[in-house]
Amino acid sequence: MGCGPSTPQPPTTSPSPPGGNSNGGPPLKAPSANDSRNIDNELEKAKQEEEGKIKMLLLGAGESGKSTIFKQMRLLYGTERSDDDLRMYGVVARSNIVVAVRKLCSHLRNLGLEEELDRESRENEDLEEGNHSSMTCGHRGLQRGISSGGLYVGWCRQAYDELMAYLVDNTATAAQDPVAGEGASENGRKDWVGQSPRAGLAANNDAKQFLAHHESIRILWQSNTMKQVWAKRSAVNIIDSHKEYLNDIPRIASPDYKPITQDVLIARVRTTQVVMEKYRIDGIDFEMYDVGGQRSERRKWIDCFESVTAVIFVAALSEYDQTLAEAKRTNRMVEALELFRSVCNNRAFSNTSIMLFLNKKDIFAEKILYSDIAAQRPFCDYAGPTKDFDHGVLYFIQKFKDCLIDDEFNDSFIHVTCATDTNNMEFVLDSTRTIIMTDNLKRSGFLGAD
């Protein structure tokens, strides 16, 4: 026996039986005319369903309220939130409070109001002298007596110092660090929210800090000095709606805390990717896309431009006196106007309905009482009366209209909204849905133009 090169053998084949296939199986059946018609009908049906779908794209600058509108759509037309969702939003709510407090405490110091806080503390101590005698600063916060108004009087400065040490300057030592364990609460009861991996590491850490310092946060928030700081919050870009969280600290700190709908709506989670949800409303399929509004996120917008039925552009009315977080010298309303101009005049949207939502009307109504529109350099041409809601709104509507190359922007496409108000948004979204479908039919030639 020896070894030699192997010789490849030709593949063996069996003769196909009459009418059979090469594998010896049953004979292949040629597609009939009926089969072809069925395939064509299925393809046509799929095409019509795709063409009949309403694809809505939410655009606008960061923190204008796009994600809140996105959440309202789910609340009104989608499925309920799971417990896992609610736990994530519970962590986010607590984290949002800590983020706001960090900014407020730093702003208080920068405004030089620490002496004012000392004076308020001394006045409260004089008022309550003899009634309350002890205070301990530890991992359970400040322990002391309660006045008839529910405020721990006399210790505003101590609360401030504690928050500065733990949340702002990070001067507290590791041995003093009061962060509670996962899922724990102050009195040993299991915390329903606990931690949520979906919320991210930073948010979970901030939520722990909230549980450790919520009493000090509540005390400082109720002080008159902090009210002065809040009135000047536009300089540090605090989310205005988080005032609702700050007014409800005990509920959010409770181990039984389970986020309610309003908590979910005002929770701030920065959108860093394109998010899409589908709805079927009155027999029509809708897709809504939410995208990040910060400058760094806008390069992702182009991926959503194809086959868009409608753009809902969201701008915050209340941001006329604020600057961008990513560009401190740029006015937020000016940024929104320029962005609106580029969207409206983009060729990709030449056959697309564009709706304008001027959002945060509730905050705008509050803010114009102490922040004059004409005092802002970009809007020094405002000639209407001060503190007047209607004149202010009409002024900004005209500013947005001036961004258009043509003047075919129907007033019915403009809505003044409060995205956190479900009743308002139900009316606005229902009206918007009707307008979009009607406009889509006109563009398709199924309805005559006006």
C-alpha positions as CSV (number, residue, x, y, z in Angstrom):
1,M,0.0,0.0,0.0
2,G,1.2,3.5,-0.7
3,C,0.1,7.1,-0.5
4,G,-0.6,9.0,-3.7
5,P,-2.5,12.0,-4.8
6,S,-6.2,11.6,-4.6
7,T,-8.2,11.9,-7.8
8,P,-11.4,13.9,-7.5
9,Q,-14.4,12.0,-8.6
10,P,-17.2,13.5,-10.6
11,P,-20.4,14.0,-8.7
12,T,-22.9,11.2,-9.2
13,T,-26.3,12.2,-10.3
14,S,-29.5,10.2,-10.6
15,P,-31.6,10.6,-13.6
16,S,-34.6,12.8,-12.8
17,P,-37.9,11.0,-13.0
18,P,-40.3,12.1,-15.6
19,G,-41.9,15.3,-14.4
20,G,-39.7,15.5,-11.3
21,N,-37.0,17.8,-10.1
22,S,-33.2,17.3,-10.0
23,N,-33.4,16.3,-6.3
24,G,-35.7,13.5,-6.9
25,G,-38.6,15.4,-5.2
26,P,-42.0,16.0,-6.4
27,P,-42.3,18.0,-9.6
28,L,-42.0,21.8,-9.3
29,K,-45.2,23.7,-9.9
30,A,-45.0,26.7,-12.1
31,P,-46.6,29.8,-10.6
32,S,-50.1,30.2,-11.9
33,A,-51.6,33.4,-13.0
34,N,-53.8,33.3,-9.9
35,D,-50.7,33.1,-7.6
36,S,-49.1,36.0,-9.4
37,R,-52.2,38.1,-8.9
38,N,-52.2,37.2,-5.1
39,I,-48.6,38.3,-4.8
40,D,-49.3,41.5,-6.7
41,N,-52.3,42.2,-4.5
42,E,-50.3,41.7,-1.3
43,L,-47.5,44.0,-2.5
44,E,-50.1,46.6,-3.5
45,K,-51.8,46.3,-0.1
46,A,-48.5,46.7,1.7
47,K,-47.7,49.7,-0.4
48,Q,-51.0,51.3,0.3
49,E,-50.6,50.7,4.0
50,E,-47.2,52.3,4.0
51,E,-48.5,55.3,2.0
52,G,-51.5,55.6,4.3
53,K,-49.2,55.7,7.4
54,I,-48.8,59.1,9.1
55,K,-45.1,59.6,10.0
56,M,-44.6,62.5,12.4
57,L,-41.3,63.9,13.4
58,L,-40.7,66.0,16.5
59,L,-38.0,68.7,15.9
60,G,-36.8,71.6,18.0
61,A,-33.9,72.8,20.2
62,G,-33.0,70.9,23.4
63,E,-35.3,71.2,26.4
64,S,-38.2,72.7,24.4
65,G,-40.6,69.9,25.4
66,K,-40.4,67.5,22.5
67,S,-40.0,64.4,24.7
68,T,-42.9,65.5,26.9
69,I,-45.2,65.7,23.9
70,F,-43.9,62.2,22.9
71,K,-44.8,60.9,26.3
72,Q,-48.3,62.5,26.0
73,M,-48.9,60.6,22.8
74,R,-48.2,57.4,24.6
75,L,-50.4,58.4,27.5
76,L,-53.3,59.3,25.2
77,Y,-53.0,56.6,22.6
78,G,-50.5,54.0,23.7
79,T,-50.0,51.4,26.4
80,E,-49.6,51.9,30.2
81,R,-46.2,52.2,31.8
82,S,-44.8,49.1,33.4
83,D,-43.5,49.0,37.0
84,D,-40.0,48.9,35.5
85,D,-40.7,52.1,33.6
86,L,-42.1,53.7,36.7
87,R,-39.0,52.7,38.8
88,M,-36.8,54.3,36.2
89,Y,-38.8,57.5,36.3
90,G,-38.7,57.4,40.1
91,V,-34.9,57.4,40.0
92,V,-34.9,60.1,37.3
93,A,-37.3,62.4,39.4
94,R,-35.1,62.1,42.4
95,S,-32.0,62.7,40.3
96,N,-33.6,65.8,38.7
97,I,-34.2,67.3,42.1
98,V,-30.5,66.9,43.0
99,V,-29.4,68.4,39.7
100,A,-31.7,71.4,40.3
101,V,-30.5,71.9,43.9
102,R,-26.9,71.8,42.8
103,K,-27.6,74.6,40.3
104,L,-29.7,76.6,42.8
105,C,-27.1,76.4,45.6
106,S,-24.3,77.4,43.3
107,H,-26.4,80.3,42.0
108,L,-27.2,81.4,45.6
109,R,-23.5,81.7,46.3
110,N,-22.8,83.4,43.0
111,L,-25.5,86.0,43.7
112,G,-23.9,86.8,47.0
113,L,-27.0,85.8,49.0
114,E,-25.3,83.7,51.7
115,E,-25.5,86.7,54.1
116,E,-29.2,87.0,53.3
117,L,-29.6,83.4,54.2
118,D,-27.8,84.0,57.5
119,R,-30.0,86.9,58.3
120,E,-33.2,84.8,57.5
121,S,-31.9,82.0,59.8
122,R,-31.2,84.5,62.7
123,E,-34.7,86.0,62.3
124,N,-36.3,82.6,62.4
125,E,-34.2,81.6,65.4
126,D,-35.3,84.7,67.3
127,L,-38.9,84.0,66.4
128,E,-38.8,80.4,67.6
129,E,-36.3,80.8,70.4
130,G,-37.1,78.5,73.3
131,N,-39.4,76.3,71.4
132,H,-36.8,74.1,69.7
133,S,-33.5,73.2,71.3
134,S,-31.6,70.6,69.3
135,M,-30.1,69.9,65.9
136,T,-27.9,67.1,64.6
137,C,-26.3,67.0,61.2
138,G,-25.9,63.5,60.1
139,H,-26.8,60.9,57.4
140,R,-30.5,61.3,58.2
141,G,-30.4,65.0,57.5
142,L,-31.1,67.9,59.9
143,Q,-33.2,66.8,62.9
144,R,-35.1,69.6,64.6
145,G,-38.5,70.9,65.6
146,I,-41.1,72.0,63.1
147,S,-42.9,75.3,63.0
148,S,-46.6,75.7,62.4
149,G,-45.9,76.4,58.7
150,G,-44.1,73.1,58.3
151,L,-40.7,74.7,57.9
152,Y,-37.8,73.8,60.1
153,V,-37.0,77.3,61.2
154,G,-33.6,78.7,62.1
155,W,-31.5,76.2,60.2
156,C,-31.7,77.4,56.6
157,R,-28.0,78.1,56.6
158,Q,-27.1,74.7,58.1
159,A,-29.2,73.0,55.4
160,Y,-27.4,75.1,52.7
161,D,-24.0,74.2,54.1
162,E,-24.8,70.5,54.2
163,L,-26.0,70.6,50.6
164,M,-22.9,72.5,49.4
165,A,-20.6,70.0,51.1
166,Y,-22.3,66.9,49.8
167,L,-23.8,67.9,46.5
168,V,-21.8,70.9,45.1
169,D,-18.3,71.2,46.5
170,N,-17.9,67.5,47.5
171,T,-15.9,68.5,50.6
172,A,-17.6,65.9,52.8
173,T,-15.2,63.0,53.7
174,A,-16.0,59.4,52.7
175,A,-16.6,58.5,56.4
176,Q,-19.3,61.2,56.5
177,D,-20.9,60.1,53.2
178,P,-24.6,59.5,54.0
179,V,-25.5,57.6,50.8
180,A,-28.0,54.9,51.7
181,G,-27.7,51.3,50.4
182,E,-29.6,50.1,47.4
183,G,-33.3,49.9,48.0
184,A,-33.0,51.1,51.6
185,S,-34.9,54.0,53.1
186,E,-34.3,56.1,56.2
187,N,-36.6,54.1,58.5
188,G,-35.5,50.7,57.2
189,R,-38.6,50.1,55.0
190,K,-38.0,48.8,51.5
191,D,-37.9,51.7,49.0
192,W,-40.3,50.8,46.1
193,V,-38.3,52.7,43.5
194,G,-34.9,51.4,44.6
195,Q,-32.4,51.6,41.7
196,S,-32.9,51.3,37.9
197,P,-30.1,50.3,35.6
198,R,-32.0,51.9,32.8
199,A,-31.7,55.3,34.4
200,G,-27.9,55.2,34.3
201,L,-25.2,55.3,37.0
202,A,-25.2,59.1,37.5
203,A,-28.9,59.2,38.0
204,N,-28.9,56.3,40.5
205,N,-26.1,58.0,42.5
206,D,-28.0,61.3,42.5
207,A,-31.2,59.5,43.6
208,K,-29.2,58.1,46.6
209,Q,-28.0,61.5,47.5
210,F,-31.6,62.8,47.4
211,L,-32.7,60.2,49.9
212,A,-29.9,61.1,52.2
213,H,-30.4,64.9,52.1
214,H,-34.1,65.4,51.3
215,E,-34.9,67.1,54.6
216,S,-32.2,69.7,54.0
217,I,-33.4,70.2,50.4
218,R,-36.9,70.8,51.7
219,I,-35.8,73.3,54.3
220,L,-33.7,75.3,52.0
221,W,-36.3,75.2,49.2
222,Q,-38.9,76.7,51.6
223,S,-36.7,79.7,52.6
224,N,-37.3,83.2,51.4
225,T,-33.8,83.4,50.1
226,M,-34.3,80.5,47.8
227,K,-37.4,82.2,46.4
228,Q,-35.1,85.1,45.3
229,V,-32.7,82.6,43.7
230,W,-35.6,80.8,41.9
231,A,-36.7,84.1,40.4
232,K,-33.3,84.5,38.8
233,R,-33.0,80.8,37.6
234,S,-32.9,81.7,33.9
235,A,-29.1,82.3,34.3
236,V,-28.5,78.7,35.2
237,N,-31.0,76.9,33.0
238,I,-33.0,75.0,35.5
239,I,-36.0,73.0,34.2
240,D,-38.9,75.2,35.2
241,S,-41.4,72.4,35.7
242,H,-39.1,70.8,38.3
243,K,-40.6,73.3,40.8
244,E,-43.4,70.7,41.1
245,Y,-40.9,68.1,42.4
246,L,-39.4,70.6,44.8
247,N,-42.8,71.5,46.2
248,D,-43.5,67.8,46.8
249,I,-40.3,66.5,48.5
250,P,-41.9,64.4,51.3
251,R,-44.0,62.4,48.8
252,I,-41.0,61.7,46.5
253,A,-38.8,60.8,49.4
254,S,-41.3,58.3,50.8
255,P,-40.4,54.6,50.6
256,D,-43.9,54.1,49.1
257,Y,-43.2,56.6,46.3
258,K,-44.5,55.4,43.0
259,P,-44.4,58.1,40.2
260,I,-47.7,59.5,39.0
261,T,-48.4,60.6,35.5
262,Q,-47.3,64.1,36.1
263,D,-44.0,62.9,37.5
264,V,-43.3,61.0,34.4
265,L,-44.3,63.9,32.1
266,I,-41.9,66.4,33.8
267,A,-39.0,63.9,34.2
268,R,-36.0,65.1,32.3
269,V,-34.0,62.5,30.4
270,R,-31.8,63.8,27.7
271,T,-32.7,62.2,24.3
272,T,-29.5,60.9,22.7
273,Q,-30.9,58.6,20.0
274,V,-33.9,58.5,17.7
275,V,-36.9,57.0,19.5
276,M,-40.0,55.8,17.6
277,E,-43.4,54.6,18.8
278,K,-46.3,53.3,16.7
279,Y,-50.0,54.0,17.3
280,R,-53.2,53.0,15.6
281,I,-55.8,55.8,16.0
282,D,-59.2,55.6,14.4
283,G,-58.0,53.0,11.9
284,I,-55.0,54.9,10.8
285,D,-51.4,54.0,11.6
286,F,-49.2,56.7,13.1
287,E,-45.4,56.7,13.8
288,M,-43.9,59.4,15.9
289,Y,-40.2,60.0,16.1
290,D,-38.5,61.9,18.9
291,V,-34.9,63.1,18.5
292,G,-32.3,65.0,20.6
293,G,-32.4,68.7,20.2
294,Q,-28.9,69.7,21.4
295,R,-26.5,70.7,18.6
296,S,-24.5,67.5,19.0
297,E,-27.6,65.4,18.4
298,R,-28.8,67.1,15.2
299,R,-26.6,65.2,12.8
300,K,-28.9,62.2,13.5
301,W,-31.9,64.1,12.3
302,I,-31.2,63.4,8.6
303,D,-31.9,59.7,9.1
304,C,-35.5,60.5,9.9
305,F,-36.3,62.9,7.0
306,E,-37.4,60.3,4.4
307,S,-41.1,60.0,3.8
308,V,-42.1,62.3,6.6
309,T,-45.8,63.2,6.6
310,A,-45.5,66.0,9.1
311,V,-43.0,67.9,11.2
312,I,-44.0,69.1,14.6
313,F,-41.5,71.9,15.5
314,V,-41.5,72.6,19.2
315,A,-40.1,75.9,20.7
316,A,-40.3,77.0,24.3
317,L,-42.0,80.4,24.7
318,S,-40.5,80.8,28.1
319,E,-36.8,80.6,26.9
320,Y,-36.6,84.1,25.5
321,D,-34.4,85.1,28.4
322,Q,-32.2,82.0,28.6
323,T,-29.0,80.8,26.8
324,L,-28.1,77.4,25.5
325,A,-26.5,74.9,27.8
326,E,-24.0,74.1,25.1
327,A,-23.3,77.7,23.9
328,K,-23.7,80.2,26.8
329,R,-23.7,83.3,24.6
330,T,-26.5,82.1,22.3
331,N,-30.1,83.0,23.3
332,R,-32.4,80.0,23.3
333,M,-35.2,81.7,21.4
334,V,-32.8,83.0,18.8
335,E,-31.5,79.4,18.3
336,A,-35.1,78.1,18.0
337,L,-35.9,80.7,15.4
338,E,-32.8,79.9,13.3
339,L,-33.5,76.2,13.6
340,F,-37.1,76.7,12.5
341,R,-35.9,78.7,9.5
342,S,-33.6,75.9,8.4
343,V,-36.3,73.2,8.8
344,C,-39.1,75.1,7.0
345,N,-36.8,76.0,4.1
346,N,-35.3,72.5,3.8
347,R,-36.0,70.8,0.5
348,A,-36.6,67.5,2.3
349,F,-39.8,69.0,3.7
350,S,-41.0,70.8,0.6
351,N,-44.1,68.5,0.5
352,T,-44.4,68.0,4.3
353,S,-46.9,69.6,6.7
354,I,-45.0,71.7,9.3
355,M,-46.8,72.4,12.6
356,L,-45.4,74.9,15.1
357,F,-46.0,74.3,18.8
358,L,-45.0,77.3,21.0
359,N,-44.7,75.4,24.2
360,K,-44.4,76.2,27.9
361,K,-47.1,78.8,27.8
362,D,-47.7,78.4,31.6
363,I,-44.1,79.3,32.4
364,F,-44.1,82.1,29.9
365,A,-47.2,83.6,31.6
366,E,-45.4,83.5,35.0
367,K,-42.0,84.7,33.7
368,I,-43.2,87.8,31.8
369,L,-44.4,89.3,35.2
370,Y,-40.8,89.8,36.2
371,S,-38.7,89.3,33.1
372,D,-39.3,92.0,30.4
373,I,-39.2,90.7,26.8
374,A,-37.8,94.1,25.5
375,A,-35.0,93.9,28.1
376,Q,-33.5,91.0,26.2
377,R,-31.1,92.3,23.5
378,P,-32.4,90.1,20.6
379,F,-35.9,91.2,21.3
380,C,-35.4,94.9,22.1
381,D,-37.8,95.7,19.2
382,Y,-40.8,94.4,21.3
383,A,-43.2,97.3,21.5
384,G,-46.1,95.7,23.3
385,P,-47.1,96.3,26.9
386,T,-45.0,94.7,29.6
387,K,-46.4,91.7,31.5
388,D,-48.9,91.1,28.7
389,F,-49.3,87.4,27.7
390,D,-51.3,87.9,24.5
391,H,-49.1,90.6,23.1
392,G,-46.0,88.6,24.0
393,V,-47.3,85.4,22.3
394,L,-48.3,87.3,19.1
395,Y,-44.9,89.0,19.0
396,F,-43.1,85.6,19.0
397,I,-45.6,84.1,16.5
398,Q,-44.7,86.9,14.1
399,K,-41.0,86.2,14.7
400,F,-41.5,82.6,13.6
401,K,-43.5,83.6,10.6
402,D,-40.7,86.0,9.5
403,C,-38.5,82.9,9.1
404,L,-40.5,81.7,6.2
405,I,-39.5,82.3,2.6
406,D,-43.1,82.2,1.5
407,D,-46.1,83.3,3.6
408,E,-48.3,80.2,3.1
409,F,-48.1,79.2,6.7
410,N,-51.7,78.7,7.9
411,D,-52.4,80.0,11.4
412,S,-54.2,76.7,12.1
413,F,-50.8,75.1,12.0
414,I,-49.7,77.1,15.0
415,H,-50.6,76.0,18.6
416,V,-49.7,77.6,21.9
417,T,-49.2,74.7,24.2
418,C,-48.4,73.4,27.7
419,A,-47.0,70.0,27.1
420,T,-47.4,68.9,30.7
421,D,-51.1,69.6,30.6
422,T,-52.8,66.4,29.3
423,N,-56.1,68.0,28.6
424,N,-54.5,70.8,26.6
425,M,-52.3,68.3,24.7
426,E,-55.3,66.0,24.0
427,F,-57.1,68.8,22.3
428,V,-54.0,70.0,20.4
429,L,-52.9,66.6,19.3
430,D,-56.4,65.7,18.1
431,S,-56.6,68.9,16.2
432,T,-53.1,68.4,14.8
433,R,-53.9,64.9,13.7
434,T,-57.0,66.1,11.7
435,I,-55.0,68.9,10.1
436,I,-52.1,66.6,9.1
437,M,-54.4,64.0,7.6
438,T,-56.4,66.7,5.6
439,D,-53.3,68.4,4.4
440,N,-51.8,65.0,3.4
441,L,-54.9,64.2,1.3
442,K,-54.6,67.6,-0.4
443,R,-50.9,67.1,-1.2
444,S,-51.8,63.7,-2.6
445,G,-54.5,65.2,-4.9
446,F,-57.4,63.4,-3.2
447,L,-58.8,66.7,-2.0
448,G,-58.8,70.0,-3.9
449,A,-56.7,72.9,-2.7
450,D,-58.5,75.7,-0.9
